[in-house]
Amino acid sequence: MKDQQLPWWRGAVIYQIYPRSFSDANQDGIGDLPGITQQLPYVAALGADAIWLSPFFRSPMKDFGYDVSDYCDVDPLFGSLDDFRTLIKVAHELGLKVMIDQVLSHTSDEHAWFQESRQSKDNPKADWYVWADPKPDGTPPNNWLSIFGGCAWQWESRRQQYYLHNFLVSQPDLNFHNPEVVKHLLETVKFWLDLGVDGYRLDTVNFYTHDRLLRDNPPLSEGDTKSLGVPGTNPYSMQRHQYDISQPENLSFLKKLRQLLDQYDDITTVGEIGDDNPLALMAEYTSGNDKLHMAYTFDLLNVHRTPAYLASVIENIEAAIGDGWPCWALSNHDVVRAITRWGENEADQHAYGKVLLALLTSLRGSVCLYQGEELGLPEAEIPFEKIQDPYGIPFWPEYKGRDGCRTPIPWVAGSENAGFSHVQPWLPVDDRHVPLSVDAQETLSASMLAHYRTFLRWRKQHPALVHGDISDVKANDQGLQFVRTGTQSPNNARVLVVLNLSDAPMTVSLPKGTWRALDGHGFTFDLSNEKVSVPPYQAAFATDSTG
């Protein structure tokens, strides 16, 4: 098989856009689809292969679009369906694929389906959501908790029953045990396929089904692994989530979804997995070529970041995933930006951010970059009175929510609100972001933006880094090394990757082979005498000329 026959998404760089904060075309303080369309040449020039749009569907915005009230329309806040059609057209002309966020596990309580379901126990949609009778004493049916705090059950007086919500009270969970629900959800997926989307990021993909018997979750025992996507201060992390999520029936839905997607050309999916044992689910959900194409977990989206930890994550995924394919991310709209989360105490955050790109894009798998990573934006500081995130407010100050990674992109340093909007944005622009604006970095050869463009362009020239195998993973106190082998490349070319994640020089021995240094990637190192010496926060790349 030749390289061009591989699926486009295998090893692709997917640029995540959070629409509210990317670009404001109509100057109302909130980003929109026309604004995204205007800036697509910027994304293409970065070297991305695709964009992933966080939700832009109709919504009351209590969870900023992840509470959908109409799956088949654009919220007027972001534009119109015609604006979306234009976005698709322009993206495709620029060679960019378009992926959208599908929030299938729950809707808004303002969705017409729920408005009907909540009226009575015998209406046509009575069983479209997860309803349950109270215990004899009136308390909820079990001990399940909401990720956003408190009980996962909300009382509805009209039905004299509780409904399940894994997130906000205003986000009731759909009942995937009902075939009618599955049928109608697949119809909403088909709607966007027919408009030309190239794939889906599937929100909370392991939350779709629940235990029919509504059994209590057991407490987390000593030594058990906590869910990585949840702060330790959240009581949700005190349970072992045996019955509320990750049920075996989920596989049946994923297969039905894949059967629909396979009726279209070159479609892909990447699922978000938040679970106590995410790697096993990632393997299960992506194996066999009949469910998800890719999945990601929170293993690199938390605070753990030692070289030994990184090596263990790589090795554990490789051991578990079989014929599946991972997707890697260091930042997204739900977590503290990596340059702060991992690099806050590093001697040179700017250099550290550059080597993080080399780490992320050299692993076996596809890559999700989050808007602003290419600018080196640190986590923004948001005062409590300006916090918008409903997740952050109840857990303040131990957990400050997700607003710090969702602030507007700074486009023009000398312009009001850094060029994002002429009016006050929905979240304030952090003063530290202004000198990191796009226009300020465009003219600097040593900028983070220039480095991203150089490195991503260089990576495309080395198939082993894009879709090759990975082996010989080693870690020391300072960094990480491994070998990528391009099984689809001529002579099975090998590329050695050595990453110095520390503030001191690092020297390691070369693996067996005849290694020749690769250049053009923007990093410096020395390869001689069967050793490679890597300065602080630098990366080394070499090819085995005996391959």
N, C-alpha and C positions, 0 to 999 in steps of 0.2 A: 504494500500500500504506500502511495506517495503522499507527501505532506499536504498537497492541495485537496486530497480526498478526506482528510480528517475534518470532523465537525468544526465549525467556526468557533464554537465556544470552548473548545478544549485548549486550555492555556490562555484564553482571552483575558484582556484587561477590561474590566467593567467599571465604569465611572458612575458612582452613585450621586444622584442629584436630589436634594431635599427642596422641592419646588418653592416652599414659602420663603426660602433664604438664598436662592441662587441669583435671580435677576428680576427686577421689578420694571416691566415695560410700561404699565399704565400708571405708575407713580402713586400707588395707594399705600405703600409701606409693606406690601406683601408680594413676594415673587409670584410669577405666573408662567403659563405655557409660552406666550409670545416672547417673554424675556429669555426663557430657556432656548427657544429657537434662534434668537439673535446671537446667543453665545455658543451655539454648537460648533462653529469653526474653531473656537478656543479649545473645546474638548477634543476635536479631531486633531488639532495641532499638538496636543499633549501626547498623543500616541495611543489613546484608548481605542478599543475595538467596539465597545457598546456603551450605552448609558442605561442605568436603572433609575427609573423615576419613582420616588416615594409617592404615596397615594395623592391623587388629584380629583378623586370622585366626589360626588355630592355628599356633604357631611355637615353636621352641626359643629364640627371641629372641637369637640370636647377633648378628643385625643389627637387633634390636628390631622384628621384624615383617616386615621386608623379606626374610626367609627363611621362606617359607610352607611349612608341612607339611600343611595341608589348606585348599584354597581355599574350601570350602563350609561352614565352621564358624567360630564365634567362639572365640578362645582364652579358657579359663576365667579368665585374668588380667583380662580386660576384661568378662566377663559371659557371656551366652548369646544364642542366636538370638532368644529371646523378648525379651531386653533390646533387641536391635537392632530388632525389629519395633515395640517401644514407641517407640524413638527416632525411627524413620521417621514414625510416627503423630503424635507431638508436633510434630516439625519441620514436617510438612505443615500441621498445624492453625495453626502460627505463620506460615505463608506461606514457609517455608524449603525449598528444594530440598536433596536429599542426594546428594552425590557421594562415591564411595569409591575408594580407591587400589587399582589392579590391578597386581600384580607378575607379569607374564607371561613375562618373559625367562628367569627361573630359579626354582628352588624351593629349599627346604632339602634337605640331604642326608638328612634324616629323613622326607621325603615318601615315601609308599608306592611311588610311581612309580620313584623313584631307588633305593630299597631293592631293588626287583626288577631294575631295569636293571643294577645293578652286579654282580649275581651271576654272569653269564655272557654270552657273545657270542651266545647263541641262545635267550634267553628272550623271551616276548612283548613285553617293553618294552626289549629290548636296544638298539634304535635310537631311543629316546625322548630321549636326551641326546646331547651332542656328544662322541663317543669317537674316539680316533685312536691308531694304533700309534706306538711310539717310533721314532726314527731308529735306524739300525743300532748306534750307540754307546750306545743307551739314553736319550739326551736327548729332551726334548719335541719334538713334531712341527714346531714353528715358534717364532718369537720373540715371540708375543703376550704382553702383560703384563696383569696384574690392576690395576684402578684402586686396589685396597686394598693394593697392594705386592707385588712379586715376580712370578714366572712365573704365567701364566694357566692352566697345566696341572697337574693333580694325578694322581699314579700310583695305580692301583687294581690290587692284586696278583691279585685273583680273575680279572680279565679280561686281565691283562698288557697293559693299555692306560692311556692318559691320558684324563681328562675335562676339559672346558673349564669354567673359572669366571672370569667377568669381574670378579667381586667377591671375597667371601670363599671360601676353600677349601670351606666348608660350603654354598656356593650354586652348585651345578652348573647349567650352562646347558642349557635345553631345545633340542631339535633341531626347528626350525620347518620344515625341509625334509621332515619326516615328516607326511603328512596326518592320521594318527591323533592326533598331538600337537595339531595345530591344531583338530581336531574336539573333543577333550576340553577344551581350554582354552576354546573358545567355549561349551561346555556350562557351565563354571564361571561365565562371564560371564552367561549366561542365568539361572542360579540366583539371582543377586542382582537382576537385572531383574524376575524374577517376585516378588521380595520388595518391590519398589517403589522401588528406587533411581532417581535421576534422571540419573545420569551417572557418568563414570569419569575419574579422573586416572590416566594410563597411565605408570607408572614406566619410565624408560630405553626409550622407545618405539622408538628407532632401533637397539637392541641385539638385536632379535629374531632376525635371521638372520645367518649367517656365510658366508664364502667356502667353497664346497664343496671347493675344491682346497687349502685351508689354506695359502695363500701367505703368506710373510713380509711384515710391514708394512715399508715403507721408513723410513729415519730422517727426522726432521723437518729439512728443508733450511733454510739461512739465509734469513730473510724469511718463512717459512711461519708461519701462524697456529696457535698452540697451542690445545688444547681449553680453553675458558673455564671449564668446571666442575671443573678439576683444578689443584691447587696446582703452581706451577712447580718446587717441590722434589721432586715425584713423578716418577720416571723414565718413567711412562706418558706424560708430556707431551713426551718426546723422540722419539716415533714419530709418523708420519703414519698415521692409522687408516683405511687404505685397504681392508683385507680383514676385519678382525675385527668391524666394526660397519657400520651404514648401507648395507647391501647392497640392490640394486634389488629383490630378491625380497620385501623388507619390504612393498612397496606391495601385493602380492597379499594378504598377511594383513590389512592395514589395510582393504582393500576388503571382504574376507569379514566382518571385524568390523563394519564399517558396515552391511552388508546385514542382519546380525542386529539391530543397534541400531535400524535403521529400521522394524523390525516393531513397535516400541513408540513411544508418543507422547512427544514433548518430551524425548528423551534427548540428552545432549551428552557430548563427550569433550574433554579437554585433555591433550596429550602433552608429556612432558618430553624435550627434545632436547639431548643433550650430544655435540657433534661438532666437528671442526676447522673446518667451514664450516656452522654451524647455520642461518643465514638461508635458504640455498638449500633445505635440508631442510624448514624450516618452510613455505616456499612450496609445495614439492612435496607435503608431507603434508596440507596443508589446502586445496589447490585442488580445483576440480571437484565439490565437494559429494558426494564418494563415498568419502572417507577420514576423517581427523580433522575435528572441528568447529573445534578451536582447538589451538594449540601454544604453548609458551614455550621460550625459550633462556636461556642464562646471561649474556646481554649486559648486563643490569642487575643481575645477581647476583654481580658481581665488584667489583674495587676501582676501576675506571675510572668517573669521574663528572663530568668537566669538562662545562660546557655544550656545548662543541664536540663532545665525544664523544657526549653524549646526542642532539644534533641529527643526528649521522651515523647513529646506531642507528635513529632514527625514519625518516630518509630512506631508509636501506638496506632496512629492512623494508617500507616502502611501495613501494619500487621492485621488490621481489622477490615480494611476497605475492599480488599480483593479486586474485582474488576470495576469497582466504583471509582468516582472521580471527585476529589475534594475541591472546595473553593475557599480561598484564604482571605481574611481581612484583618487589619489591625485597628481600624476605626470605622464607625458608622454613626447613624443618627441616635443611637441608644446608649453610647458609652463615651467616657471621657476620651478626648483626642489622644492618640498614642504618644505624640511628642511630649505631652504633659504626663500622661498616665505612666509611661515607662521612662521618659527622659527628664523628668523634672529635676533630678539631682545630678544629671550628667554635666561634665565640665564644659561641653560644647554642644548645646542642643541642636544648633544648625547642622553640624556635621553628623550628629547622631540621627537626625531625621533623614539624612541622605542614605546612611547605611541601613536604616530600617526599610527603605524602598528596595535596596538590593536583597535583603532578607525575604521580604514579602514576595517579590517577583521571581525569585530563584527557586522557590519550593515547587514540588510537583503538584500541579493543580491550576485552576483558574484563579483570578485575582479580582477582588473588589476594592477599588480606591474610593475614598469618601471625599466629597468636595471640600477643598481647603487644605487637604493633606499636601497637595503639590505646592502650596504656598508656605508650608511649615507653620500653619496657624496653631498656636497653643489653645488650650481650653479657655474659653471666655469666662470672666468673672461676672456673674449676674447678681445684683443685690436682691434680697428676698422680696422687696416690694415690686420688683419687675419680673419675678418668676412667673412663667406661663404654664409650665409642665404640671399636669395634675398628679403625676407620679412623685414629683419632688416636694410638693408642699407638705404632705403629711409626715414625711420622713426627715424634714429639715431639722437641724443643720447637719446631722451625721451623713445624710445623703441629700445632695442638692438638685437631684433631678437631671434631666437631659438637655436643658436649655443651653448649657455652656458649649455644646458641640453643634448647636443649631443656629447660631447667630449668622447674620448676613455675610455673604462673600464680599470682601473689599475689592472693588474694581479700580477705583481712581483715588489715589492718596489725597490729592488736593481738593477733592469735591466733597460736598455735603454728604454725610453718612457714608463716606468712602466710595461714593458713586453707585451705591446700591439703589438708593431712592432719594428724591428731593424732599420727601416728608419723613416724619419719624417712623422708623421700621418697627415691625411687630416685636422684635427684640433689639436691644441696642447693639451698636457696633463697638466692640472692645477697642479701646485706644491703642492697645499693643498690636492690633491687627492692621491698623492704618499704614504703617511703613512697610508692611508685607503685602500690600495691594498688588494686583496684577500689573498695573502700569509701572509701578516702581521696580518690579522684578523683571519686566520685559527687557530692560536695557542692561541688566547686570549678568555677565557671563558666569559668575559664581553663585547666582541665586538658586534657591530651592527649585523654582519653576524651570530654570534652564537645565538644572540637573535632571529633573523628571523627564523633560523632553529628550535630552541626550540619552539617558539610560533606557527609556522605553523604546526609542528608535533602535538602539543597539541590540536590545533583547530580541527584537523581531528577526534579527539576522542570524540567530543561533537557535535552531529548532530544538536542540537538546534542552534549552532552558524553557521553551514554550510548552512542549508536550512530551518530553523525555521521561525516563524512569529516574528514580533517586536511590542512591546506595551509599555505603561507607559513611554514615552519619556519625560525626564525632564532636564532642564538646570539651572545652577546658574552661578554666575560670574566666577567661576573657572573651571567648567567642566560639564559633561554630564552623564546621566544614562538612562538605558532602560532595558527591559526584553525581552529575546528571548525565544520563546516557540517552542519546537521541536514537531510539530504536527505529524511527521512521526516516532517519537521515542516512546519507551515504556512509558506509563503513562504520555505522553505529558510533558516531563521533561522541567523545566524552568531554565534558566540561567540569573542571574542578572549581568549586566555589568555597572561598575562605572569607569569613566575616569577622572582623574585629569590632566587637560591640563595647569595647572599653576605652578608657582614656590613656592607655599606655601601649607602647609598641608590642606586637605579638609575632612570634616566629613559630612555625610548625613545619614538620617534615612533609615532603611530598609523598603521595601514594606511589605505588609501583607504576612505572610508565615513563614515557619520554614527553615531558610536559613543556609546552611553549606558552609564554604569556600572551594573553589577549589584551588588546587596548581599544580605546574608543568609547569606553563606558563612563569615563569621568572620575575614576578612582585611581589612586597611586599605590604601588607596592613594588617589591623587589623579589625576583625569582632567580635563585642561583644556588649551586652546590647542594642540590636536592632538598632545598628548603625554600619556603616563601615567607618573607618578612612583610608584615602589614602594619602601617602606622595606625595611630589611634583613629577609631571611627572610619576606617577605610575597608575596602573589600578587594579581594584578588580573584581574578578569573584566568584560567589556563586551559588549554586543550591538549589532549594526548595525541601527539603526532604519529604514534604507532597504531592508532585506531584504523 
